[in-house]
Amino acid sequence: MTPDTISAQIIDYANRADPYPLYAELRKTPVRREDDGTYLVSTYYEVRSLANDPRLSNDTRNRPPGYARPGQPAEESGLPPGFIFTDPPVHDRLRDTINRPFGPPHSPRFLDALRGDLTKVVTELLDAFEGKDQVDIVEDFAYPLPVTAICKVLGVPREDEPRFHGWADALAAALDPRPGGDDAEQKGQQARQELGSYLADLIETKRRHPGPGILSALAPDMTPADLEATAVLLLVAGHETTVNAITNTTLTLLRHPDILERFQKEPDLAVPLIEEVLRYEPPVQFVTWTTALADIDVAGTTIPKGSPVWLMLAAANRDPKRFKDPDRFDPDRKDNEHLGFYTGIHYCFGAPLARIELHMAVPELFRRVKFSGPLEDPPPYRTNAVLRGPRHLPVAIEGLTS
């Protein structure tokens, strides 16, 4: 990846605050080959088709030697990849097993039962705004809620939650494909080992003394290695993306005061508004870990067998061939079949939980808090290009209602 390629520009932090002009340029060539042999697919129908094509592998072990393998565990960890980095039939077996204690049809009330606890967390976080004239939406609101939620899902003791912040940041950064010499991969491997060690001890405790959460429920049905890899994946993916989704929604509404005013008068707007944010500012911008298992013809281009493929979800979400006036934020948009949670067999496992959190957090935030506006726009963003979102979102507030 040389500095002048469009993929390098997308990864470049200088473009983090607004990558959408690059995505527009990318869509002019729906399937683009970079100088290292990676293919970038950026238009809606082509991305959707490939994401549902069994000839495209999510298993990064299929990458040719020398190519980045984002999401792949350190070899010395001895762990298998998380289930999103596998293909059928392994993927299907693991996902079906993990879903049994998590959602329908086996556990239809599990997520709904979390609402009371999460409502309490939202209230506590907003009560802490009292007397302040500025807050950081990320640190003071968007981060604590999702990490509490996923820890409750897994059965992680709440007193251990603060330990996950650094681990999660390092693991998320390691998803970015970067030139050789970058230390993000090494930091990601170290974080995965430390988190894995913590979870291995917790899983063993859950085996001997079952308690609430899906780790206890899964312990009899999964090997220790598979369960540890799954827990690492869910802890990171289960809150990093939701942190970004809450923060991106907040920033988008503050940038559109007319829509914010309407939202505060029409609470029922929450559902289409949040879906539109998932299209307009998706928390996962692109998927970099897929590989062609055979020659695949796409939009007049043949992607050769063995080629790494990036599926550019955020670019596809603004494809004018699929969405009218795609660069406009429009909560009244009809037929909004966005790719904010991906598609196909790898559709976001945690999407139901993320939607619960978003529909609890966002309306209550804007019901109770009177905002003056962001203190920095654009705010400082995370270094991560794949899981894109503000690292901090400092805002001025004028008051708090009960």
C-alpha positions in Angstrom: 0.0 0.0 0.0 1.8 3.2 -1.2 0.9 6.6 0.2 -0.8 7.8 -3.0 -3.3 4.9 -3.3 -6.9 5.6 -2.3 -6.8 2.9 0.3 -3.8 4.6 1.9 -5.7 7.9 1.9 -8.7 6.3 3.5 -6.5 4.9 6.3 -4.7 8.2 6.7 -5.9 9.9 9.8 -5.9 13.3 8.0 -9.1 12.1 6.3 -10.8 10.5 9.3 -13.2 13.4 10.0 -14.6 13.3 6.4 -13.8 10.2 4.3 -16.9 10.6 2.2 -15.3 12.5 -0.7 -12.8 9.6 -1.0 -15.6 7.1 -1.1 -17.4 9.2 -3.9 -14.2 9.1 -5.9 -13.9 5.3 -5.2 -17.4 4.6 -6.5 -16.4 5.9 -10.0 -14.6 2.6 -10.3 -16.9 0.1 -8.5 -14.2 -2.6 -8.3 -10.7 -1.1 -8.0 -7.4 -2.9 -7.8 -4.7 -1.3 -5.6 -1.0 -1.7 -6.2 -0.6 -4.5 -3.6 -3.3 -6.6 -5.3 -6.1 -5.7 -3.0 -9.5 -5.1 -4.6 -11.8 -2.4 -3.2 -15.6 -2.8 -3.9 -17.5 0.3 -3.2 -21.0 0.3 -4.9 -24.1 -0.9 -3.1 -25.3 -3.7 -5.2 -21.8 -5.1 -5.8 -20.9 -5.0 -2.0 -24.2 -6.6 -1.1 -23.8 -9.3 -3.7 -20.2 -10.2 -2.7 -21.1 -10.2 1.0 -23.6 -12.9 0.2 -21.3 -14.8 -2.1 -19.8 -18.1 -0.6 -16.8 -17.6 -2.9 -15.7 -14.8 -0.6 -14.0 -16.0 2.6 -14.0 -14.3 5.9 -11.3 -16.6 7.2 -8.1 -14.5 7.2 -6.0 -17.7 7.2 -6.9 -17.8 3.5 -4.9 -14.6 2.9 -1.8 -15.0 0.7 1.6 -14.8 2.5 2.6 -11.2 3.2 -0.9 -9.7 3.3 -2.3 -8.1 6.5 -4.6 -10.5 8.4 -6.7 -8.1 10.5 -8.6 -9.7 13.4 -6.3 -12.8 13.3 -5.1 -13.8 16.8 -1.5 -13.9 17.6 -0.1 -17.3 16.6 1.4 -17.8 20.1 -2.0 -17.3 21.7 -3.1 -20.8 20.6 -6.6 -19.5 20.1 -8.8 -20.1 17.0 -10.2 -17.0 15.3 -13.4 -15.4 16.5 -16.5 -16.7 14.6 -16.8 -13.7 12.3 -13.4 -14.6 10.9 -14.5 -18.1 9.9 -16.5 -19.6 7.1 -19.3 -22.3 7.0 -19.6 -24.9 8.4 -17.5 -23.7 11.3 -19.1 -20.3 11.3 -22.6 -21.7 11.3 -21.9 -24.2 14.1 -20.3 -21.5 16.3 -22.9 -18.8 15.6 -25.8 -21.2 16.2 -24.3 -22.3 19.5 -23.7 -18.8 20.7 -27.1 -17.6 19.7 -29.0 -20.1 21.9 -28.6 -18.2 25.2 -28.6 -14.8 23.5 -31.8 -14.6 21.5 -34.7 -16.2 19.7 -35.9 -18.9 19.3 -34.1 -20.4 22.3 -33.9 -17.4 24.6 -36.5 -14.9 23.3 -36.6 -12.8 26.5 -32.9 -12.6 27.3 -32.2 -9.2 25.7 -35.5 -7.7 26.8 -34.7 -8.6 30.4 -31.7 -6.3 30.2 -33.8 -3.2 29.7 -34.4 -2.4 33.4 -30.7 -2.5 34.2 -29.7 -0.5 31.2 -32.4 2.1 31.9 -30.9 2.6 35.3 -27.4 3.0 33.8 -28.7 5.6 31.4 -30.4 7.5 34.2 -27.2 7.4 36.4 -25.0 8.6 33.6 -27.3 11.5 32.8 -27.8 12.4 36.4 -24.0 12.9 36.6 -24.3 15.8 34.1 -26.1 17.9 36.8 -24.2 21.1 37.5 -21.8 20.8 34.6 -21.6 23.2 31.7 -19.7 20.8 29.4 -19.3 17.0 29.1 -17.6 14.5 26.8 -20.3 12.4 25.2 -17.9 9.6 24.6 -16.3 9.3 28.0 -19.3 10.4 30.1 -22.1 8.5 28.2 -21.4 6.6 25.0 -18.6 4.4 26.3 -20.0 3.4 29.8 -23.4 2.2 28.6 -22.3 -0.3 25.9 -19.5 -1.7 28.0 -21.9 -2.3 30.9 -24.4 -3.9 28.5 -21.9 -6.4 27.0 -20.4 -7.2 30.3 -23.9 -8.0 31.6 -24.5 -10.2 28.5 -21.4 -12.2 29.1 -21.5 -12.2 32.9 -18.4 -10.1 33.5 -18.4 -8.6 37.0 -19.2 -4.9 36.8 -16.1 -4.0 39.0 -13.9 -5.4 36.2 -15.5 -3.2 33.4 -12.9 -0.4 33.6 -10.1 -2.9 32.7 -11.6 -3.3 29.2 -11.1 0.2 27.9 -7.4 -0.1 26.9 -7.8 -3.7 25.7 -10.7 -2.8 23.5 -9.0 0.3 22.0 -5.9 -1.8 21.1 -7.8 -4.7 19.6 -10.0 -2.3 17.6 -7.0 -0.5 16.2 -5.5 -3.8 15.1 -8.4 -4.3 12.7 -6.9 -1.5 10.5 -4.7 -2.8 7.7 -1.5 -0.8 8.0 2.0 -0.8 6.4 4.7 -2.9 8.0 6.4 -1.4 11.0 3.3 -0.1 12.6 3.0 -1.2 16.2 -0.8 -1.4 16.3 -0.7 -5.1 15.5 1.8 -5.8 18.3 -0.3 -3.8 20.7 -3.4 -5.7 19.6 -1.7 -9.0 20.1 -0.6 -8.0 23.6 -4.1 -6.8 24.5 -5.6 -10.0 23.1 -3.3 -12.1 25.2 -4.0 -10.1 28.4 -7.8 -10.0 27.8 -7.6 -13.7 26.9 -5.9 -14.6 30.1 -8.5 -12.7 32.1 -11.3 -14.4 30.3 -9.8 -17.9 30.6 -9.8 -17.4 34.3 -13.4 -16.1 34.3 -14.6 -18.9 32.1 -13.0 -21.5 34.4 -14.8 -19.8 37.3 -18.1 -19.9 35.4 -17.6 -23.6 34.6 -17.2 -24.4 38.4 -19.7 -21.9 39.6 -22.3 -21.0 36.9 -24.0 -17.6 37.2 -25.8 -15.0 35.0 -24.6 -14.3 31.5 -24.0 -16.4 28.4 -20.5 -17.5 29.4 -22.0 -19.8 32.0 -24.6 -21.0 29.5 -22.1 -21.7 26.8 -19.4 -23.4 28.9 -20.9 -26.9 28.6 -21.2 -26.6 24.8 -18.0 -25.0 23.6 -14.3 -25.8 24.0 -12.4 -23.4 26.3 -10.5 -22.0 23.3 -13.6 -21.4 21.2 -15.4 -19.8 24.1 -12.4 -17.6 25.0 -12.1 -16.4 21.3 -15.9 -15.7 21.2 -15.8 -13.7 24.5 -12.9 -11.6 23.2 -14.7 -10.9 20.0 -18.0 -10.0 21.7 -16.4 -7.8 24.3 -14.7 -5.7 21.6 -17.3 -5.8 18.8 -20.2 -5.7 21.3 -19.3 -2.3 22.6 -16.8 -0.5 20.3 -19.4 -0.3 17.5 -22.2 0.9 19.8 -20.0 3.6 21.3 -19.5 4.9 17.8 -23.1 4.6 16.9 -24.3 6.6 19.9 -21.6 9.3 19.4 -22.2 9.5 15.6 -25.9 9.9 16.3 -25.3 12.7 18.8 -22.9 14.6 16.5 -25.2 14.2 13.5 -28.2 15.6 15.4 -26.2 18.5 16.8 -25.1 19.3 13.2 -28.8 19.2 12.1 -30.6 21.4 14.6 -33.8 21.4 12.5 -34.1 17.6 12.7 -33.1 17.7 16.4 -35.9 20.1 17.2 -38.3 17.9 15.4 -37.0 14.8 17.1 -37.5 16.3 20.5 -41.2 16.9 19.6 -41.7 13.6 17.9 -40.2 10.7 20.0 -41.5 8.2 17.4 -39.0 9.5 15.0 -36.3 7.6 16.9 -36.6 4.4 14.8 -36.1 5.8 11.3 -33.7 8.5 12.6 -31.3 5.9 14.1 -31.6 3.7 11.0 -30.6 6.7 8.9 -27.6 7.4 11.1 -26.5 3.8 10.5 -26.6 4.5 6.8 -25.2 8.0 6.9 -22.4 7.5 9.5 -22.0 3.8 10.0 -19.9 2.7 12.9 -18.2 0.0 10.7 -16.9 1.8 7.6 -15.5 -1.2 5.7 -14.6 -4.8 6.0 -10.9 -5.6 5.2 -10.6 -9.3 6.0 -12.3 -11.1 3.1 -10.5 -13.1 0.4 -11.6 -14.5 -2.9 -11.7 -18.3 -2.9 -12.2 -18.4 -6.7 -12.2 -16.0 -9.6 -15.2 -13.7 -9.1 -16.6 -11.5 -11.9 -18.0 -8.2 -10.5 -19.1 -5.2 -12.4 -17.0 -6.1 -15.4 -13.9 -6.9 -13.4 -12.5 -10.3 -12.5 -11.2 -10.5 -8.9 -8.6 -13.4 -9.1 -8.7 -16.2 -6.7 -6.6 -15.5 -3.5 -7.0 -11.7 -3.8 -7.8 -9.7 -0.6 -11.0 -7.8 -0.9 -12.2 -4.8 1.0 -16.0 -4.3 1.1 -16.6 -0.5 1.5 -19.8 -0.4 3.5 -19.8 3.3 4.1 -19.3 4.0 0.4 -22.1 1.6 -0.6 -24.4 3.3 1.9 -24.0 6.6 0.0 -24.3 5.1 -3.5 -26.7 7.3 -5.5 -27.7 4.3 -7.6 -29.4 2.9 -4.5 -30.2 5.9 -2.3 -31.7 9.2 -3.5 -29.6 12.3 -2.5 -27.4 10.0 -0.4 -25.2 12.7 1.2 -28.3 14.2 2.8 -29.3 13.1 6.3 -33.0 12.3 6.0 -34.8 10.3 8.7 -37.9 10.2 6.4 -36.0 8.1 3.9 -38.0 5.2 2.6 -36.7 1.7 1.9 -33.6 2.3 3.9 -32.0 -1.1 3.5 -28.5 0.1 4.6 -25.4 -1.9 5.2 -24.7 -0.4 8.6 -24.9 -3.8 10.2 -23.5 -5.6 7.2 -25.6 -8.3 5.5 -25.7 -12.1 4.8 -24.5 -14.8 7.2 -22.1 -12.4 8.8 -24.8 -9.8 9.6 -23.9 -8.2 12.9 -24.6 -10.7 15.7 -25.1 -7.9 18.2 -27.4 -5.8 16.2 -30.5 -6.5 18.3 -28.6 -5.4 21.5 -27.1 -2.4 19.7 -30.6 -1.2 18.7 -31.9 -1.6 22.2 -29.1 0.5 23.5 -29.5 3.2 20.8 -33.3 3.4 21.3 -32.8 3.8 25.1 -29.8 6.1 25.1 -30.4 8.6 22.3 -34.0 9.7 23.0 -33.3 10.0 26.7 -30.1 12.0 26.1 -31.9 14.6 24.0 -35.0 14.6 26.2 -33.0 15.5 29.4 -30.0 17.5 28.1 -30.2 21.0 26.7 -27.2 21.3 24.3 -25.5 24.5 23.2 -23.5 22.6 20.7 -20.2 20.8 20.1 -17.1 22.5 21.4 -15.0 21.1 18.5 -16.3 20.4 15.1 -14.9 18.2 13.8 -14.0 16.6 17.1 -10.9 14.5 17.5 -11.5 11.1 15.9 -10.2 7.6 16.8 -7.2 6.6 14.8 -9.2 3.5 13.7 -10.5 3.8 10.1 -12.5 0.6 10.2 -14.4 1.4 13.4 -14.7 5.1 12.8 -16.0 7.5 15.4 -15.0 10.4 17.6 -12.5 9.6 20.3 -13.9 12.5 22.3 -17.0 14.6 21.7 -16.9 17.6 24.0 -20.2 19.5 24.1 -21.5 22.6 25.9 -24.7 22.0 27.8 -27.1 24.6 29.4 -29.0 22.3 31.7 -30.6 19.0 32.6 -34.2 18.0 33.2 -35.4 15.2 35.4 
